[in-house]
Amino acid sequence: MMVGVERLAIDSAGDLGARAILRVRRRLIPFLALLYFIAYLDRVNVGFAALQMNSALGLSPLDYGRGAGIFFLGYFLFEVPSNLALARYGARIWIARIAIVWGLVSMAMVLAVGPASFALLRFLLGAAEAGFFPGVVLYFTYWFPARERARAVGQFYTASMAAGVIGSPLSGLLLQLRGVAGLDGWQWLFLAEGLPAVIVGIVALAYLDDRPRDARWLPPAEKAWLIETLSAEHDRSADAGAATLRSGLWTRQVWLLSGVMFLIVTSGYGFSFFLPQIVKRLSGASDLAVAMWTAVPFLVAAIGIVVVAAHSDRTGERRWHVAGCAALGAAGLAVSATVAAPIGAFVALACAAIGLYAFIPPFWSLPTAFLRGDGAAAGIGLINSVGNLGGFTGPYLMGWMRSLSGDFRVGLGVLAASALCSALLVLTVRSRQDQT
């Protein structure tokens, strides 16, 4: 009889926890994913704007690559301070602040008149957006137990792929507005895709809650279960020393993961910022058709993200999932650089997209497994800021290589080598971090 009562209690607790997680997932992920969709679109829509903007502003391939990538220098400088501010002032206010400011700066891109102003506005956009992605990763540690985080990050991160799937044809259509109200198509693109960030940022002030204890929409029993579960998990941290600001910034594992992130981001943004131009070169199609074709790699990558994140959570394994994705990205980029047939090169680019983007959810389960408190705010911010310097390096290398060779193939080979190094480096991360 006693065994039956205990089993009923366990089942009831499990059902309560499942309901709480489901309710949190439904409340937070769609809204934050919408914000990330807008953020990612505002970050990479410069790739589509380049189809008209480069000639309008007199940008060489090197000018464009340098200006597109300088976004990440601003991102790097303000990333850790932004994440620490989020931890101090709360996610609701800080995420809303980030969204509103980045939307205004994105709309201001219409004021660019040459290489210098283009680069300056891209730098300011990076500074404005700094802290959003790592802030959400940190925010998820307040709401999701470790075993649920890869799936949560994966569902959130698919918004970046939606920005490619939906944003690609949308950007293509906006480019067709050349001459309307005296503006060029690329200017309409920045205006129309920057305004939603301001609107949704204002909504975030009323919609988001900082922690479970503030959530009026959680039933009392579910709220109590979530608070107790997360508190117990925090107390069981395998490395209590990783809760301080100093340990978050100076732990060897944090710097290893920063290197892993830097190498894959170098490949990822070199790929995404030049993908429309690569597709244009392969197909010779119109700007609108190029935008439609460019959506395909992001669509297949979105499927890959969901599958990889779910499998990583189900098995509890992280490192080999990360390494396997990086290796797939490297292989796809290498094949696209060597295959002569346009259709073969395009298929290889789609395979590369799966690896480069499905990498992210299991990767972020590695640092959140051992960082806590101020250490998590600082460490996650540091990994993302150092890693996203690759967002400057990748586009810069692609622009430089194209200027030297007149083709994209050499640059794609360099991006493939970077992704392969990322796969090898992540295998040096201590295996105990695989268990979350």
C-alpha positions as CSV (number, residue, x, y, z in Angstrom):
1,M,0.0,0.0,0.0
2,M,2.8,2.4,1.0
3,V,4.6,1.7,-2.3
4,G,1.5,2.5,-4.2
5,V,1.1,5.8,-2.4
6,E,4.8,6.7,-3.1
7,R,4.4,5.8,-6.7
8,L,1.3,8.0,-7.0
9,A,3.2,10.9,-5.4
10,I,6.1,10.5,-7.8
11,D,3.8,10.4,-10.8
12,S,1.9,13.4,-9.5
13,A,5.1,15.4,-9.1
14,G,6.2,14.4,-12.6
15,D,2.9,15.5,-14.0
16,L,3.1,18.8,-12.1
17,G,6.6,19.4,-13.4
18,A,5.6,18.6,-17.0
19,R,2.7,21.0,-16.8
20,A,4.9,23.7,-15.4
21,I,7.6,23.3,-18.1
22,L,4.9,23.2,-20.8
23,R,3.3,26.4,-19.5
24,V,6.6,28.2,-19.3
25,R,7.6,27.0,-22.8
26,R,4.3,28.2,-24.3
27,R,4.5,31.6,-22.5
28,L,8.2,32.5,-23.1
29,I,9.6,30.8,-26.2
30,P,7.2,32.1,-28.9
31,F,7.6,35.7,-27.7
32,L,11.3,35.6,-27.3
33,A,11.6,33.7,-30.6
34,L,9.7,36.5,-32.3
35,L,12.1,39.0,-30.9
36,Y,15.1,36.9,-32.1
37,F,13.5,36.6,-35.5
38,I,13.4,40.4,-35.7
39,A,16.9,40.7,-34.3
40,Y,18.5,38.2,-36.6
41,L,16.7,39.7,-39.6
42,D,18.0,43.2,-38.7
43,R,21.4,41.7,-38.3
44,V,21.7,39.8,-41.6
45,N,19.3,41.7,-43.9
46,V,22.4,43.7,-45.0
47,G,23.2,40.6,-47.1
48,F,20.1,41.3,-49.2
49,A,20.5,45.1,-49.1
50,A,24.0,44.6,-50.6
51,L,22.4,43.5,-53.9
52,Q,21.5,47.2,-54.4
53,M,23.3,49.1,-51.6
54,N,26.9,48.2,-52.6
55,S,26.6,50.0,-55.9
56,A,24.5,52.9,-54.5
57,L,27.1,53.6,-51.7
58,G,30.2,52.7,-53.8
59,L,31.1,49.8,-51.5
60,S,33.9,47.4,-52.7
61,P,33.7,43.7,-51.6
62,L,36.2,44.5,-48.9
63,D,34.2,47.6,-47.8
64,Y,31.1,45.5,-47.6
65,G,32.7,42.6,-45.7
66,R,34.4,45.0,-43.3
67,G,31.3,47.0,-42.7
68,A,29.0,44.0,-42.3
69,G,31.4,42.4,-39.9
70,I,32.1,45.5,-37.8
71,F,28.7,44.9,-36.2
72,F,30.4,42.3,-34.0
73,L,33.1,44.7,-32.7
74,G,30.3,46.8,-31.1
75,Y,28.7,43.5,-30.0
76,F,32.0,42.4,-28.4
77,L,32.6,45.6,-26.5
78,F,29.2,45.8,-24.9
79,E,28.3,42.1,-24.5
80,V,29.5,41.3,-21.0
81,P,28.4,44.7,-19.5
82,S,25.0,44.2,-21.1
83,N,24.6,40.7,-19.6
84,L,25.6,41.9,-16.2
85,A,23.1,44.7,-16.4
86,L,20.4,42.2,-17.3
87,A,21.3,40.1,-14.2
88,R,21.2,43.2,-12.1
89,Y,18.1,45.1,-13.4
90,G,16.0,42.2,-14.6
91,A,15.3,40.7,-18.0
92,R,12.0,42.5,-18.6
93,I,13.5,46.0,-18.6
94,W,16.8,45.1,-20.2
95,I,15.5,43.0,-23.1
96,A,12.9,45.7,-23.9
97,R,15.7,48.3,-23.8
98,I,17.9,46.3,-26.2
99,A,15.0,45.7,-28.7
100,I,13.9,49.3,-28.8
101,V,17.4,50.8,-29.3
102,W,18.4,48.2,-31.9
103,G,15.2,48.9,-33.9
104,L,15.9,52.6,-34.0
105,V,19.5,52.1,-35.1
106,S,18.5,49.6,-37.8
107,M,16.0,52.1,-39.2
108,A,18.8,54.7,-39.2
109,M,20.7,52.6,-41.7
110,V,18.8,54.5,-44.4
111,L,21.1,57.4,-43.6
112,A,24.3,55.7,-44.8
113,V,25.9,57.6,-47.7
114,G,29.3,55.8,-48.1
115,P,31.7,53.2,-46.6
116,A,32.5,55.2,-43.4
117,S,28.8,55.9,-42.5
118,F,27.8,52.4,-43.4
119,A,30.5,51.0,-41.1
120,L,29.6,53.4,-38.2
121,L,26.0,52.5,-38.3
122,R,26.8,48.8,-38.3
123,F,29.0,49.2,-35.3
124,L,26.2,51.1,-33.5
125,L,23.8,48.3,-34.4
126,G,26.1,45.7,-32.8
127,A,26.5,47.8,-29.6
128,A,22.7,48.2,-29.4
129,E,21.9,44.5,-29.8
130,A,24.8,43.4,-27.5
131,G,23.5,41.1,-24.7
132,F,20.3,39.9,-26.3
133,F,21.1,36.3,-27.3
134,P,23.3,35.6,-24.2
135,G,20.8,37.4,-22.1
136,V,18.1,35.0,-23.2
137,V,20.4,32.0,-22.6
138,L,20.9,33.3,-19.1
139,Y,17.2,34.0,-18.7
140,F,16.4,30.4,-19.6
141,T,18.5,29.3,-16.6
142,Y,16.0,31.1,-14.4
143,W,13.0,29.2,-15.9
144,F,14.2,25.8,-17.3
145,P,15.9,22.9,-15.5
146,A,19.2,21.9,-17.2
147,R,17.7,18.8,-18.8
148,E,15.3,21.1,-20.7
149,R,17.6,23.8,-21.9
150,A,19.0,22.5,-25.2
151,R,15.4,22.0,-26.4
152,A,14.4,25.5,-25.2
153,V,17.4,27.1,-26.8
154,G,16.8,25.1,-30.0
155,Q,13.2,26.2,-30.2
156,F,14.2,29.8,-29.5
157,Y,17.1,29.6,-32.0
158,T,15.0,28.3,-34.9
159,A,13.7,31.9,-35.1
160,S,17.0,32.8,-36.8
161,M,16.2,30.2,-39.4
162,A,12.7,31.6,-39.8
163,A,14.4,34.9,-40.4
164,G,16.0,33.2,-43.4
165,V,13.0,31.3,-44.5
166,I,10.5,34.2,-44.2
167,G,12.9,37.1,-44.2
168,S,14.6,36.2,-47.4
169,P,11.5,36.5,-49.7
170,L,10.3,39.5,-47.6
171,S,13.6,41.2,-48.2
172,G,13.4,40.4,-51.8
173,L,9.9,42.0,-52.1
174,L,11.1,45.1,-50.2
175,L,13.9,45.5,-52.6
176,Q,11.3,45.9,-55.3
177,L,10.1,49.3,-53.8
178,R,12.8,51.2,-55.6
179,G,11.8,54.9,-56.0
180,V,8.7,54.7,-53.8
181,A,8.5,58.0,-51.7
182,G,12.0,58.9,-53.1
183,L,13.7,56.0,-51.3
184,D,15.7,53.1,-52.8
185,G,14.6,49.5,-52.2
186,W,17.5,48.8,-49.7
187,Q,16.4,51.8,-47.7
188,W,12.8,50.5,-47.5
189,L,14.2,47.2,-46.4
190,F,15.9,48.7,-43.3
191,L,12.9,50.9,-42.4
192,A,10.3,48.1,-42.7
193,E,12.4,45.5,-40.9
194,G,13.6,47.8,-38.1
195,L,10.3,49.2,-36.9
196,P,8.9,45.9,-35.5
197,A,11.8,45.7,-33.0
198,V,10.7,49.0,-31.4
199,I,7.0,47.9,-31.2
200,V,7.8,44.4,-29.8
201,G,10.3,45.9,-27.4
202,I,7.6,48.1,-25.9
203,V,5.3,45.1,-25.6
204,A,8.0,43.2,-23.7
205,L,7.8,45.6,-20.8
206,A,4.3,44.4,-20.1
207,Y,4.7,40.7,-21.2
208,L,7.9,39.4,-19.6
209,D,8.5,38.5,-16.0
210,D,12.0,38.4,-14.5
211,R,11.7,35.1,-12.6
212,P,9.1,32.4,-11.8
213,R,8.2,34.1,-8.5
214,D,7.0,37.1,-10.4
215,A,4.8,35.1,-12.8
216,R,1.1,35.6,-12.1
217,W,0.2,33.3,-14.9
218,L,1.8,30.3,-13.2
219,P,-0.6,28.3,-10.9
220,P,0.7,28.3,-7.3
221,A,1.6,24.6,-7.3
222,E,3.5,24.8,-10.6
223,K,5.2,27.9,-9.5
224,A,6.3,26.3,-6.2
225,W,7.6,23.2,-8.1
226,L,9.6,25.3,-10.5
227,I,11.2,27.5,-7.8
228,E,12.0,24.4,-5.7
229,T,13.5,22.4,-8.6
230,L,15.6,25.3,-9.9
231,S,16.8,26.1,-6.4
232,A,17.8,22.5,-5.7
233,E,19.6,22.2,-9.0
234,H,21.5,25.4,-8.2
235,D,22.6,24.0,-4.9
236,R,23.8,20.7,-6.6
237,S,26.1,22.6,-9.0
238,A,29.1,20.6,-9.7
239,D,31.4,23.6,-9.5
240,A,30.2,26.1,-6.9
241,G,33.2,28.3,-7.6
242,A,31.8,29.1,-11.0
243,A,29.2,31.3,-9.4
244,T,31.5,34.4,-9.1
245,L,32.2,37.1,-11.6
246,R,35.9,36.3,-11.5
247,S,35.4,32.6,-12.2
248,G,33.0,33.3,-15.0
249,L,35.6,35.4,-16.7
250,W,38.8,33.4,-16.0
251,T,37.8,29.7,-16.0
252,R,39.8,27.7,-18.5
253,Q,36.7,26.0,-19.8
254,V,35.0,29.4,-20.5
255,W,37.9,30.4,-22.8
256,L,38.0,27.0,-24.5
257,L,34.3,27.4,-25.3
258,S,34.9,31.0,-26.4
259,G,37.4,29.6,-29.0
260,V,34.9,26.9,-30.1
261,M,32.3,29.6,-30.6
262,F,34.6,32.0,-32.4
263,L,35.6,29.4,-35.0
264,I,32.0,28.3,-35.8
265,V,30.7,31.9,-35.9
266,T,33.5,32.8,-38.3
267,S,32.1,30.2,-40.6
268,G,28.5,30.9,-39.9
269,Y,28.5,34.6,-40.6
270,G,30.9,34.4,-43.5
271,F,28.3,32.0,-44.9
272,S,25.2,34.0,-44.1
273,F,26.3,37.5,-45.1
274,F,27.5,36.3,-48.5
275,L,24.9,33.6,-49.2
276,P,22.7,35.9,-51.3
277,Q,25.7,37.0,-53.4
278,I,26.9,33.4,-53.8
279,V,23.4,32.3,-54.9
280,K,23.3,35.2,-57.3
281,R,26.6,34.1,-58.8
282,L,25.5,30.4,-59.0
283,S,22.1,31.2,-60.6
284,G,22.3,34.6,-62.3
285,A,18.6,35.1,-61.2
286,S,16.8,38.3,-60.3
287,D,17.0,39.7,-56.8
288,L,13.6,38.4,-55.9
289,A,14.4,34.9,-57.2
290,V,17.7,34.9,-55.3
291,A,15.9,35.8,-52.1
292,M,13.5,32.8,-52.6
293,W,16.3,30.4,-53.2
294,T,18.3,31.7,-50.2
295,A,15.4,30.7,-48.0
296,V,16.0,27.0,-48.7
297,P,19.2,26.4,-46.7
298,F,17.6,28.1,-43.7
299,L,14.5,25.9,-44.0
300,V,16.4,22.7,-43.9
301,A,18.6,24.1,-41.1
302,A,15.5,24.8,-39.0
303,I,14.6,21.1,-39.2
304,G,18.1,20.1,-38.2
305,I,18.1,22.4,-35.2
306,V,14.9,20.8,-33.7
307,V,16.1,17.3,-34.4
308,V,19.6,17.8,-33.0
309,A,18.4,19.7,-29.9
310,A,15.8,17.1,-29.0
311,H,18.3,14.2,-29.5
312,S,20.9,16.0,-27.3
313,D,18.4,16.5,-24.5
314,R,17.1,13.0,-24.8
315,T,20.6,11.4,-24.5
316,G,22.1,14.0,-22.2
317,E,25.1,14.2,-24.5
318,R,26.5,17.5,-25.7
319,R,30.1,17.5,-26.9
320,W,29.7,15.0,-29.7
321,H,26.6,16.6,-30.9
322,V,28.4,20.0,-31.1
323,A,31.5,18.4,-32.8
324,G,29.4,16.5,-35.3
325,C,27.4,19.6,-36.3
326,A,30.6,21.6,-36.8
327,A,32.1,18.8,-38.9
328,L,29.0,18.6,-41.1
329,G,29.2,22.4,-41.6
330,A,32.9,22.1,-42.6
331,A,32.1,19.3,-45.1
332,G,29.3,21.2,-46.7
333,L,31.4,24.4,-47.1
334,A,34.4,22.4,-48.5
335,V,32.2,20.6,-51.1
336,S,30.5,23.8,-52.1
337,A,33.9,25.3,-52.8
338,T,35.0,22.4,-55.0
339,V,31.9,21.2,-56.9
340,A,31.5,22.8,-60.4
341,A,27.8,22.1,-60.9
342,P,25.6,25.0,-59.4
343,I,23.0,22.5,-58.1
344,G,25.6,20.4,-56.4
345,A,27.2,23.5,-54.8
346,F,23.8,24.7,-53.6
347,V,22.9,21.3,-52.0
348,A,26.3,21.4,-50.2
349,L,25.5,24.9,-48.9
350,A,22.2,23.6,-47.5
351,C,24.0,20.8,-45.8
352,A,26.5,23.3,-44.4
353,A,23.7,25.4,-43.0
354,I,22.4,22.4,-41.0
355,G,25.7,21.9,-39.3
356,L,26.5,25.5,-38.7
357,Y,23.2,26.3,-37.1
358,A,22.2,23.0,-35.4
359,F,25.5,23.4,-33.5
360,I,24.1,26.1,-31.3
361,P,21.5,24.5,-28.9
362,P,23.8,21.7,-27.6
363,F,26.7,24.1,-27.4
364,W,24.9,26.4,-25.0
365,S,24.1,23.5,-22.7
366,L,27.8,23.2,-22.0
367,P,28.5,26.5,-20.2
368,T,25.1,26.5,-18.4
369,A,26.0,23.1,-16.9
370,F,28.7,24.6,-14.7
371,L,28.2,28.4,-14.5
372,R,25.9,29.9,-11.9
373,G,24.9,33.4,-10.7
374,D,27.2,36.3,-11.6
375,G,29.6,33.7,-13.1
376,A,26.9,32.6,-15.6
377,A,26.1,36.3,-16.5
378,A,29.8,37.0,-17.1
379,G,30.8,33.7,-18.6
380,I,27.9,33.4,-21.0
381,G,28.4,37.0,-22.0
382,L,32.2,36.4,-22.5
383,I,31.7,33.3,-24.6
384,N,29.2,35.0,-26.8
385,S,31.2,38.2,-27.2
386,V,34.5,36.6,-28.0
387,G,32.7,34.0,-30.2
388,N,30.9,36.7,-32.1
389,L,34.2,38.4,-33.0
390,G,34.0,35.6,-35.6
391,G,31.1,37.6,-37.0
392,F,33.6,40.2,-38.0
393,T,36.3,37.8,-39.1
394,G,34.2,35.6,-41.4
395,P,32.7,38.4,-43.5
396,Y,36.0,40.3,-43.6
397,L,37.8,37.1,-44.8
398,M,35.1,36.4,-47.5
399,G,35.3,40.0,-48.8
400,W,39.1,40.0,-48.8
401,M,39.3,36.6,-50.5
402,R,36.8,37.7,-53.1
403,S,38.7,40.9,-53.8
404,L,41.9,38.9,-54.3
405,S,40.5,36.0,-56.3
406,G,37.3,37.4,-57.9
407,D,35.5,34.3,-56.6
408,F,33.9,32.9,-53.5
409,R,35.6,29.5,-53.6
410,V,38.8,30.3,-51.7
411,G,36.8,32.1,-48.9
412,L,34.5,29.1,-48.6
413,G,37.5,26.8,-48.1
414,V,38.8,29.1,-45.3
415,L,35.4,28.9,-43.6
416,A,35.4,25.1,-43.9
417,A,38.8,25.0,-42.2
418,S,37.5,27.2,-39.4
419,A,34.4,25.0,-38.8
420,L,36.6,21.9,-38.7
421,C,38.9,23.4,-36.1
422,S,35.8,24.2,-34.0
423,A,34.8,20.5,-34.1
424,L,38.2,19.4,-32.9
425,L,38.5,22.0,-30.2
426,V,35.2,21.3,-28.5
427,L,36.3,17.7,-27.9
428,T,38.9,19.0,-25.5
429,V,36.2,20.4,-23.2
430,R,35.9,18.2,-20.1
431,S,33.5,15.4,-20.6
432,R,31.7,16.0,-17.2
433,Q,30.1,19.1,-18.8
434,D,28.2,16.8,-21.1
435,Q,26.0,15.8,-18.2
436,T,23.3,18.4,-17.4
